[in-house]
Amino acid sequence: MKTHTMWMAAAVLAAGLTAGCSRAEKKPGASGAVAKEMLPVAVRTATVDPGSISEKLQFPGELESPLSVQVSAKAQGRLGKLELKDETEVTEGVEVKQGEVIAEIEHRDLEAQLALTEAQVRQTETELADKERERRRLEALFAEEVATEQARDAAVAAHEGAQAALEQARAQQELARVNLEESFIRAPMDGVVAERYVDPGSMVGASTPIVRLVQMSPLRLMVSVPARMLPVLRPDETPVEVRTDVYPDRVFDCVVSRIFPTVDPATRTAQVEILLDNERDASGHRLLRPGMYATAEIRTAMRESALMVPASSVVRVLDRQVVFVVEGDTARAATVKTGIRSGDQVEIVEGLAAGDEYVVMGQNKLTDGVGVERVKDAAAGDPLPE
């Protein structure tokens, strides 16, 4: 019995020691968790500084020539030449000047017709001079009562008829000259040959297309702009930056040229025209071509001395926008109102003041009133410690 009692006491003591040891092992872990919760959150901060910010919106489009003219024949005949004065063949890519002859229709018959009308003019001029002398002679004789009134009137009529004949001959001469001139096909504008439709030796008639010319500078970019933006756009004033896929690192500075007067009821957008000066490269070729894809970046608003922060610093909490401001070593949630956005920067209209220190990295781990530890300047690119 005594032996059994001793074994029971030993078992109870062992159980007590085990429980004590278990409680002793849990205490350090619990206190460590509390300590971890109280550690400050590592953040990077920056200072709110005023500066200039502008809102820019991008609109895609396609470059096109503002002038594209199909040059057609006005006279009928065989196409004799399709070349410039210096014998350069008129084909795709050739630049021409306004008024320059680019093609000729065979015109030997028209030259002969012009020569004939010129001879007729000279003949009628001679006849007119003779009729004029006869009129003066008979008028003098009639004044002396030597010639009859009938003879005088006949001389006057003959003279006036000769005058009409001369006018008719000169009109026919001008018509022959026009017909001959129209056998020379001239460029109606400065441009580049985009298409050639016929070859020398082909028979052409009135309205037969010969070539198509396009204007290469300036080029036009048409973009569709929402109607709500139209009040801030000003022709010849609103600046535009244009970029192309061909020259991704180059910006073409221009302005809004024209705003079309109507809005598309289906899309609620209006057409806006932007003209680009098409410069030449070192070899003399135009940099841009009609049909190239381009993007117009239009500045719709600008603020001077605006307060700006990175857009990533603004945290949305339910229906509020919050920026964490650091006061001492404590983060405070400041409700802000944002304005225009440009790239990764956003304007702060309300809620911050110039000189405020705010969190630019680590803000997603913060709550109002939590302690913080500044790790590095906002310019550092190293990740924050966990």
NORZI-V349792 format. One record per residue. PSI is psi in degrees with one decimal (none if undefined). NEAR is the number of other ideal C-beta (glycine too) atoms within 8 Angstrom. Layout:
psi=(PSI | PSI)
near=(NEAR | NEAR)
This chain:
psi=(-43.6 | -40.8 | -40.4 | -39.4 | -40.1 | -41.1 | -37.6 | -43.2 | -38.6 | -37.7 | -41.6 | -42.1 | -40.3 | -40.6 | -38.9 | -40.7 | -39.7 | -44.9 | -40.0 | -42.6 | -37.7 | -42.9 | -36.1 | -33.8 | -31.3 | -30.9 | -47.5 | -39.1 | -42.8 | -45.1 | -31.3 | -38.3 | -41.3 | -42.4 | -37.7 | -38.6 | -29.1 | -5.5 | 143.2 | 152.5 | 130.5 | 127.4 | 164.1 | 143.7 | 165.4 | 171.7 | 138.1 | 118.6 | 140.2 | 152.4 | -177.2 | 136.1 | 141.9 | 144.4 | 127.7 | 134.6 | 144.9 | 139.2 | 122.8 | 157.0 | -174.5 | 132.6 | 139.6 | 159.9 | 131.5 | -19.0 | 124.7 | 115.3 | 130.1 | 114.9 | 123.0 | 160.1 | 148.8 | -17.6 | 161.2 | 139.8 | -167.5 | 133.4 | 111.1 | -48.3 | 149.4 | 69.7 | 162.8 | 178.6 | -33.4 | 16.1 | 17.1 | 128.6 | 133.3 | 104.7 | -179.5 | 132.3 | -10.9 | 132.1 | 139.4 | 158.8 | 153.3 | 131.5 | -6.9 | 137.4 | 125.7 | -15.3 | 156.4 | 136.4 | 138.2 | 134.0 | 28.5 | -39.0 | -35.1 | -35.0 | -39.5 | -39.2 | -40.2 | -41.8 | -39.3 | -45.2 | -34.1 | -39.2 | -38.1 | -34.5 | -43.7 | -39.4 | -45.6 | -30.4 | -39.5 | -44.2 | -39.1 | -42.6 | -40.5 | -43.3 | -33.5 | -41.3 | -41.6 | -37.6 | -46.0 | -40.5 | -46.2 | -33.6 | -38.5 | -42.2 | -37.0 | -35.3 | -29.5 | 4.3 | 33.0 | -42.7 | 152.9 | 161.9 | -34.7 | -42.1 | -41.6 | -44.6 | -36.7 | -38.6 | -38.2 | -44.8 | -40.9 | -38.9 | -45.0 | -36.0 | -39.1 | -36.7 | -44.4 | -39.4 | -38.9 | -42.5 | -40.2 | -42.0 | -39.5 | -36.2 | -41.4 | -36.8 | -44.1 | -39.3 | -41.7 | -37.6 | -41.5 | -44.4 | -40.2 | -41.4 | -35.9 | -9.5 | -13.0 | 112.9 | 121.7 | 154.2 | 126.9 | -7.3 | 166.5 | 134.8 | -168.1 | 141.4 | 116.0 | -34.6 | 143.9 | 128.4 | -25.6 | 167.0 | 158.2 | 140.3 | -14.3 | 147.7 | 130.1 | 155.4 | -178.1 | 132.9 | 7.1 | 121.6 | 135.8 | -57.0 | 165.9 | 126.7 | 142.9 | 145.2 | 134.1 | -16.4 | 127.1 | 162.2 | 160.5 | 137.5 | 119.0 | 126.0 | 152.8 | 117.9 | 133.9 | 144.1 | -30.0 | -20.3 | -13.1 | -36.1 | -22.8 | -3.9 | 138.4 | 120.0 | 138.0 | 9.2 | -48.6 | 119.9 | 148.1 | 138.1 | 125.3 | 133.6 | 148.7 | 159.4 | -28.6 | -38.1 | 74.0 | -24.6 | 3.7 | 136.4 | 129.3 | 111.2 | 129.3 | -172.0 | 164.4 | 126.3 | -44.3 | 144.4 | 122.1 | 147.9 | -13.9 | 157.2 | 134.3 | 117.7 | -21.1 | -39.4 | -10.3 | 39.3 | 157.1 | 150.4 | 131.7 | 129.7 | 133.5 | 126.7 | 134.5 | 130.0 | 122.8 | 96.3 | 167.0 | 151.1 | -173.0 | -27.3 | 1.1 | 2.0 | 152.3 | 140.0 | -40.2 | 152.8 | 144.3 | 138.8 | -14.1 | 145.6 | 138.2 | 158.8 | 127.5 | 129.9 | 110.5 | 129.4 | 117.6 | -20.2 | 155.0 | 139.0 | 131.8 | 143.8 | 39.9 | 149.1 | 126.9 | 146.7 | 159.9 | 140.9 | -28.9 | -16.2 | -16.1 | 120.3 | 133.5 | 123.3 | 104.3 | -116.0 | 15.1 | 154.7 | 128.0 | 139.2 | 130.5 | 118.5 | 136.8 | 121.9 | 108.9 | -115.6 | 26.7 | 138.7 | 131.4 | 133.6 | 113.1 | 120.6 | 127.9 | 161.5 | 125.4 | 157.4 | -127.6 | 157.3 | 138.9 | 110.9 | -124.7 | 7.9 | 146.1 | 142.4 | 137.9 | 112.4 | -39.5 | 149.5 | -20.8 | 159.1 | 155.9 | 134.7 | -12.2 | 140.4 | 126.9 | 163.4 | 128.5 | -14.3 | 131.1 | 2.5 | -24.3 | -10.4 | 0.7 | 153.3 | 163.9 | 125.4 | -2.5 | 150.3 | 148.5 | 158.0 | 120.5 | 126.7 | -57.8 | 171.8 | 156.2 | -20.7 | -16.5 | 144.4 | -0.2 | 144.9 | 156.1 | 148.3 | 147.0 | none)
near=(4 | 5 | 6 | 7 | 8 | 8 | 8 | 8 | 8 | 8 | 8 | 8 | 8 | 8 | 8 | 8 | 8 | 8 | 8 | 8 | 8 | 8 | 8 | 7 | 8 | 8 | 8 | 7 | 8 | 8 | 8 | 8 | 8 | 8 | 8 | 7 | 6 | 6 | 7 | 8 | 12 | 9 | 18 | 14 | 11 | 10 | 8 | 15 | 7 | 8 | 7 | 8 | 12 | 10 | 11 | 10 | 8 | 8 | 12 | 8 | 11 | 9 | 15 | 10 | 11 | 8 | 9 | 9 | 10 | 7 | 12 | 9 | 14 | 7 | 11 | 7 | 10 | 9 | 18 | 8 | 7 | 13 | 9 | 11 | 5 | 4 | 6 | 7 | 7 | 13 | 8 | 7 | 5 | 11 | 8 | 13 | 7 | 7 | 5 | 10 | 9 | 15 | 14 | 11 | 15 | 9 | 13 | 6 | 6 | 12 | 9 | 8 | 11 | 13 | 8 | 9 | 13 | 9 | 8 | 11 | 12 | 8 | 9 | 13 | 9 | 8 | 11 | 13 | 8 | 9 | 13 | 10 | 8 | 11 | 12 | 8 | 9 | 13 | 11 | 8 | 11 | 13 | 6 | 7 | 4 | 5 | 8 | 6 | 6 | 6 | 11 | 13 | 8 | 9 | 14 | 10 | 8 | 11 | 13 | 8 | 9 | 14 | 9 | 8 | 11 | 13 | 8 | 9 | 13 | 9 | 8 | 10 | 13 | 8 | 9 | 13 | 9 | 8 | 12 | 13 | 7 | 8 | 13 | 11 | 12 | 8 | 13 | 7 | 9 | 8 | 14 | 10 | 16 | 9 | 7 | 11 | 8 | 10 | 7 | 7 | 5 | 8 | 6 | 12 | 7 | 8 | 7 | 10 | 10 | 15 | 14 | 12 | 16 | 12 | 12 | 11 | 8 | 9 | 14 | 13 | 15 | 11 | 12 | 10 | 13 | 6 | 9 | 5 | 11 | 9 | 5 | 8 | 13 | 7 | 10 | 6 | 7 | 11 | 9 | 13 | 10 | 15 | 11 | 14 | 6 | 6 | 7 | 7 | 3 | 7 | 6 | 11 | 7 | 11 | 10 | 15 | 10 | 7 | 11 | 8 | 3 | 5 | 7 | 9 | 4 | 4 | 5 | 8 | 10 | 12 | 10 | 15 | 12 | 15 | 11 | 13 | 8 | 11 | 7 | 7 | 8 | 3 | 4 | 5 | 6 | 10 | 8 | 11 | 6 | 9 | 6 | 11 | 9 | 13 | 11 | 14 | 12 | 17 | 11 | 9 | 8 | 8 | 11 | 5 | 6 | 12 | 11 | 12 | 15 | 8 | 9 | 6 | 12 | 12 | 10 | 7 | 7 | 4 | 2 | 7 | 11 | 12 | 17 | 15 | 13 | 15 | 6 | 4 | 7 | 10 | 16 | 10 | 12 | 12 | 8 | 13 | 9 | 10 | 10 | 10 | 10 | 9 | 4 | 5 | 11 | 13 | 13 | 16 | 8 | 6 | 9 | 13 | 6 | 7 | 6 | 10 | 10 | 16 | 16 | 12 | 8 | 12 | 12 | 5 | 6 | 14 | 6 | 7 | 6 | 10 | 10 | 15 | 9 | 8 | 8 | 7 | 6 | 9 | 4 | 7 | 3 | 5 | 3 | 10 | 5 | 2)
